[in-house]
Amino acid sequence: MGTKVTHRRYVPYSHAHYAGNLVDGAYSLGLFGDVATELSIVNDGDEGLFASYSDVQFRAPVRAGDVLEISAELVSSGTRSRVMHFTAYVVARGAATKEAPGAAEVLDPPLLATEATGTVVVPPRS
């Protein structure tokens, strides 16, 4: 237990779906699938298969131009099931102005945008 995997990802403007450059919640869930896959490989030597979420909380908006830090941590392990806790933090955010269209800022502290608990299943060990 406690094994953790972390990725960082820039959110491109092509993913904005709503006013204010908001990105839909499914974007974070897709990234959770990526860290779950790596954690399954590290823990079990197999990509595993995402079976379900038992809880998903959208706590703050994710916007195009954000830099996200996405983590998966192994919470419990059954014979074939692995329960993981996921977080997506905004660690940097675009802060464009007319004079500086590429301006951005590091968020200190980072902003918790999404968290979830999910289960991945892996093949039986031979």
N, C-alpha and C positions, 0 to 999 in steps of 0.2 A: 504494500500500500504506500501511497505517497509519491509514487513515480509521477513526474510532471513533464509535459512537453509544451513549449511556447513557440509561437510564430509571430512575426510582425508583417503587416500588410498595409500598403497604401491603398486607399479607396479612390479609384479613378472617377472622374466626373461622368463618364459614360454609364455609371451605375446609379446615378441620381434618378429617382422616380417621381419625386414630389417637390412642391415649392420649397424654397430655401435649401435646395440641393440635398434634401433628405433621401436616405437610402432605405429600402424596405427591410423589415426585420429578418426576412429570409436570408439576407446577405450574411448576417452573423451566424445563422444556423449552418449555412454552407461551410463557413470557416471552421465551425466546431467539428464538422465532419472531417475536415483535413487534419486537425490536431488529434482527433480520435483515431484516425487511420495510423498516424505515426506512433501514437502511444500503444496501439495494438501491436504494431511491428516490434517496437522496443520490448514490450512485455511478453508477447506470445510468438513472435516470429511469423505473424500472419496479419494481413490487413484487417481482418474482422469484418463484421457486417453490423451497421447501426440498426438496432432493433426498435428503440423507442426513446422518447423523452418523457420523464415523469414530471418535469417542471421546467417552465421557461418564463423568465422575467425580463421585459424590456424596460430598462431603468432610465435611459437617457438616449437622445437621438444620435444616430450615426449619420454623418454627412460626407458627401464627396469632398475630397481634400483632406480627410482625416487619415491619421496613421493609427492602426489598431494593433494592440497586443492581445493575442488570443491564446488561451491556455486550456489544457485538459489535465486534470489530476485524477489518478486512480483512487477511488474511494473504497470500493470493496470488490472482491473477486470470488466468483463461484466456480463450479466445475467448468462451465463454458461461458458464463456471463461476466462482464466487467462493467461495474457502475463507475461513471466518471462525472466529475464536476467541471463545468466549463465557465470561463469568464472571457469577456471581450472588453478591454479598456481602451478608451481614446487616449493616446499618449501625446499626440500632436494634432493640431487643427489648422486648416487654412484660415488666414486672416487677411484676405485680399482687400486692397483699397484701390482707388482709381490711380493713385501715384505708385503703388507697389502691388501689382496684380498677382505676384507670386509670393506675397508675404505669408508667413505661417508662424505658429508659436508652439512651443512645447508646453503641455499642460502639467502643472505641478501643484497639486497631485493629479495623477491621471483620473479620468472620469469613467466610472463603471457604467457601460452602456447596456450590456446584456449578460445574464448568467443563466445557467441551466444545469439540469442533472439528466443524464441519459445512460442507456444501457447498450453495450456492444456485445455481440456474441462471436465467439471464435470456434474453430473446429476442435473436436476432441483431440487430446494429445495421444500420440501413438505409443 
